[in-house]
Amino acid sequence: MYGKVYLTGAGPGDPKLITLRGLETIRLADVIVYDRLVSEELVKEAHSGAELLYVGKASGHHSMKQEDINALIADRAMRGLTVTRLKGGDPFVFGRGGEEAAYLAERGVEFEIVPGISSCIAAPAYAGIPVTHRTLAASFAVITGHECVGKDTACVDWAWAAGAETLVVLMGLQQLPFIIDQLLANGKPADTPIALIQSGTREEQQTVVGTLADIVGDPEVSRLSSPVAIVIGPVVAMRDRLQWRKIEAVIA
């Protein structure tokens, strides 16, 4: 008899932001398959006999290919084990959780999706930036910056993205000049505010703010490293009044 797989969102980084159900699935698991951005404090919640398997991915380096991760999860479940696939943020927000769920469904393995708080809303919130505001932005859009170059066809409709009231870009630090060039070429005003938020919700969170016209030339940007959430739009200006998290190392 097959076991069950929990595709669990671990939240944006701060271990206290995991859901109650997410924490339950960690404690239930015989096997934890976890990503690079998952807090070690959460992994420690596994019971003493659990198998802990790290399959983290960093830009330019993958400890395991996605196809192999899919097979690993299914293999352990098909042995009758309870598997928690612990993913940073939410499993269905650029987490490839849909691919993993489809792989399990094709093989008749039972699974449950446990949503997590995505960094696309949590990182801005911890930097004092609301992604929507009644007088500034009635909507927001989220795109990936990781796959914006090197493809035969564009992965982003840049005319559409440039029209977003608030645009959040995840995994876009390395492609920042390209992203800004595309937005400017599609009509986004050069004085549009932008914030780069490193390690959102973690103690080491840092933020650089500027405009589309000047952010690339800011020397502080070179000090940032992934993960970085990029927020673009008038709501960034709210940070001056709403920056509630005083421990943040502000670079601005």
C-alpha positions as CSV (number, residue, x, y, z in Angstrom):
1,M,0.0,0.0,0.0
2,Y,1.3,3.4,-1.0
3,G,2.0,6.1,1.6
4,K,1.0,9.7,1.3
5,V,2.8,12.9,0.2
6,Y,2.3,16.3,1.6
7,L,3.4,19.1,-0.7
8,T,3.9,21.7,2.1
9,G,4.7,25.4,1.9
10,A,7.2,26.3,4.6
11,G,6.6,30.0,4.2
12,P,8.9,32.8,3.3
13,G,11.8,32.2,5.7
14,D,10.8,33.1,9.3
15,P,9.9,29.7,10.7
16,K,7.1,31.2,12.8
17,L,5.2,32.0,9.6
18,I,4.5,28.3,8.7
19,T,0.8,27.3,9.0
20,L,-0.4,24.9,11.7
21,R,-1.2,22.3,9.1
22,G,2.3,22.7,7.6
23,L,3.9,22.1,11.0
24,E,1.7,19.0,11.5
25,T,2.9,17.5,8.2
26,I,6.5,17.9,9.3
27,R,5.9,16.1,12.5
28,L,4.0,13.3,10.8
29,A,6.5,12.6,8.1
30,D,8.7,9.5,7.8
31,V,10.7,11.4,5.1
32,I,11.3,15.1,4.8
33,V,12.4,16.3,1.3
34,Y,13.4,20.0,1.7
35,D,14.6,23.0,-0.2
36,R,17.4,25.5,0.3
37,L,15.2,28.3,1.6
38,V,13.5,26.2,4.3
39,S,14.5,27.2,7.8
40,E,16.5,24.6,9.6
41,E,14.3,25.3,12.7
42,L,11.4,23.7,10.8
43,V,13.5,20.7,9.7
44,K,14.3,20.1,13.4
45,E,10.6,19.6,14.1
46,A,10.8,16.2,12.3
47,H,10.7,13.2,14.6
48,S,14.0,11.5,15.5
49,G,13.6,8.6,13.1
50,A,12.7,10.7,10.0
51,E,14.9,10.6,6.9
52,L,16.0,14.1,6.0
53,L,16.8,14.6,2.3
54,Y,18.2,18.0,1.1
55,V,17.4,18.8,-2.5
56,G,18.1,22.5,-2.5
57,K,18.6,24.6,-5.6
58,A,20.6,27.8,-6.0
59,S,21.2,29.9,-9.1
60,G,23.5,27.9,-11.3
61,H,23.7,25.0,-9.0
62,H,21.2,22.2,-8.3
63,S,21.9,19.5,-5.8
64,M,19.4,17.3,-7.7
65,K,17.5,17.8,-10.9
66,Q,13.7,18.3,-10.7
67,E,13.0,15.0,-12.5
68,D,15.1,13.2,-9.9
69,I,13.3,15.0,-7.1
70,N,9.9,13.9,-8.5
71,A,11.1,10.3,-8.7
72,L,12.6,10.4,-5.1
73,I,9.3,11.6,-3.6
74,A,7.3,9.0,-5.5
75,D,9.7,6.2,-4.6
76,R,9.5,6.9,-0.8
77,A,5.7,7.1,-1.0
78,M,5.5,3.9,-3.0
79,R,7.4,2.2,-0.2
80,G,4.5,3.0,2.1
81,L,6.1,6.0,3.8
82,T,4.6,9.3,4.7
83,V,6.6,12.0,2.8
84,T,6.6,15.7,3.4
85,R,8.0,17.7,0.5
86,L,8.9,20.9,2.3
87,K,9.1,23.9,-0.1
88,G,10.0,27.6,0.6
89,G,7.0,29.9,0.3
90,D,4.0,28.3,-1.4
91,P,4.3,25.1,-3.4
92,F,2.3,26.4,-6.3
93,V,3.9,29.9,-6.5
94,F,7.0,29.2,-8.7
95,G,7.7,26.2,-6.5
96,R,7.2,23.5,-9.2
97,G,4.7,22.0,-6.9
98,G,2.3,21.5,-9.8
99,E,4.9,19.4,-11.6
100,E,5.4,17.2,-8.5
101,A,1.7,16.8,-7.9
102,A,1.1,15.8,-11.5
103,Y,3.9,13.2,-11.3
104,L,2.4,11.7,-8.2
105,A,-1.1,11.7,-9.7
106,E,0.1,9.9,-12.8
107,R,1.4,7.1,-10.5
108,G,-1.6,6.9,-8.3
109,V,0.1,8.3,-5.2
110,E,-2.1,10.1,-2.8
111,F,-1.1,13.7,-2.0
112,E,-2.3,16.8,-0.2
113,I,-1.4,20.4,-1.0
114,V,-0.6,22.5,2.1
115,P,-0.4,26.2,1.1
116,G,2.3,28.4,2.5
117,I,2.8,32.2,2.8
118,S,4.6,33.3,-0.4
119,S,7.5,35.8,-0.3
120,C,5.7,37.8,-3.0
121,I,3.5,39.2,-0.2
122,A,5.5,38.5,2.9
123,A,8.8,40.1,1.9
124,P,7.1,43.4,1.0
125,A,5.0,43.4,4.1
126,Y,8.1,42.9,6.3
127,A,9.7,45.8,4.5
128,G,6.7,48.1,5.1
129,I,5.3,47.9,1.6
130,P,1.7,46.9,1.0
131,V,1.3,45.3,-2.4
132,T,-2.2,46.9,-2.7
133,H,-3.5,50.1,-1.4
134,R,-6.9,51.7,-1.9
135,T,-5.5,54.9,-3.4
136,L,-2.4,53.5,-5.1
137,A,-2.9,50.0,-6.4
138,A,-6.1,48.0,-6.7
139,S,-4.2,45.0,-8.0
140,F,-0.7,43.4,-8.1
141,A,1.0,40.9,-10.4
142,V,3.7,38.4,-9.7
143,I,6.2,37.1,-12.3
144,T,9.4,35.1,-12.2
145,G,12.7,36.8,-13.2
146,H,14.6,33.5,-13.3
147,E,13.5,32.4,-16.8
148,C,13.4,35.8,-18.5
149,V,16.4,35.2,-20.8
150,G,17.8,32.3,-22.7
151,K,14.5,31.1,-24.0
152,D,13.3,30.9,-27.6
153,T,10.1,32.7,-26.7
154,A,9.6,35.2,-23.9
155,C,8.2,33.9,-20.7
156,V,6.7,37.2,-19.7
157,D,4.4,39.5,-21.6
158,W,6.4,42.7,-20.8
159,A,3.7,45.1,-22.1
160,W,1.3,43.5,-19.7
161,A,3.9,43.5,-16.9
162,A,4.7,47.1,-17.4
163,G,1.0,47.9,-16.9
164,A,0.8,46.3,-13.5
165,E,-0.1,48.7,-10.7
166,T,2.2,46.8,-8.4
167,L,4.7,44.3,-10.0
168,V,6.5,41.8,-7.8
169,V,9.4,39.9,-9.4
170,L,10.8,36.8,-7.7
171,M,14.2,35.3,-8.5
172,G,15.0,38.3,-10.6
173,L,18.2,39.8,-9.0
174,Q,20.6,38.5,-11.6
175,Q,18.4,39.7,-14.4
176,L,17.6,43.1,-12.9
177,P,19.0,45.2,-15.8
178,F,17.2,43.2,-18.3
179,I,13.9,43.4,-16.4
180,I,14.2,47.2,-16.0
181,D,15.1,47.6,-19.7
182,Q,12.0,45.6,-20.7
183,L,9.7,47.6,-18.4
184,L,11.0,51.0,-19.6
185,A,10.8,49.9,-23.3
186,N,7.1,49.1,-22.6
187,G,6.2,52.4,-21.2
188,K,6.9,52.1,-17.4
189,P,7.9,55.6,-16.2
190,A,11.6,55.9,-15.3
191,D,10.7,57.5,-11.9
192,T,8.6,54.5,-10.8
193,P,9.7,53.5,-7.3
194,I,11.4,50.1,-6.8
195,A,12.5,48.1,-3.8
196,L,14.9,45.1,-3.7
197,I,14.3,43.0,-0.5
198,Q,16.9,40.4,0.4
199,S,16.0,37.5,2.7
200,G,12.5,38.8,3.4
201,T,11.1,38.0,6.8
202,R,14.5,36.7,8.1
203,E,16.7,38.5,10.6
204,E,19.2,39.3,7.9
205,Q,16.6,41.1,5.8
206,Q,17.9,44.1,3.9
207,T,16.3,46.5,1.5
208,V,17.5,48.8,-1.3
209,V,15.1,51.4,-2.7
210,G,15.3,53.7,-5.7
211,T,13.7,54.2,-9.0
212,L,13.8,52.3,-12.3
213,A,16.1,55.1,-13.6
214,D,18.8,54.8,-10.9
215,I,18.5,51.4,-9.1
216,V,21.0,49.5,-11.4
217,G,23.7,52.1,-10.7
218,D,23.2,52.0,-6.9
219,P,26.4,50.5,-5.5
220,E,24.4,48.9,-2.7
221,V,22.7,46.6,-5.1
222,S,26.0,44.7,-5.7
223,R,25.9,43.8,-2.0
224,L,22.7,41.9,-2.3
225,S,22.4,38.2,-2.8
226,S,19.5,35.8,-3.5
227,P,16.8,35.4,-2.4
228,V,15.6,38.9,-3.4
229,A,12.0,40.0,-4.0
230,I,11.6,43.0,-6.2
231,V,8.6,45.3,-5.8
232,I,7.9,48.0,-8.4
233,G,5.2,50.6,-8.2
234,P,3.9,53.6,-6.2
235,V,3.2,51.4,-3.1
236,V,7.0,51.3,-2.5
237,A,6.8,55.0,-1.3
238,M,4.6,53.8,1.6
239,R,7.7,52.2,3.2
240,D,8.7,55.6,4.7
241,R,5.6,55.5,6.9
242,L,5.0,51.8,7.3
243,Q,8.5,50.4,8.0
244,W,7.6,48.6,11.2
245,R,10.4,46.0,11.5
246,K,13.1,48.0,13.2
247,I,15.7,45.2,13.2
248,E,16.0,45.3,9.4
249,A,19.4,46.4,8.1
250,V,18.2,49.1,5.8
251,I,20.3,50.0,2.8
252,A,18.7,53.0,1.2
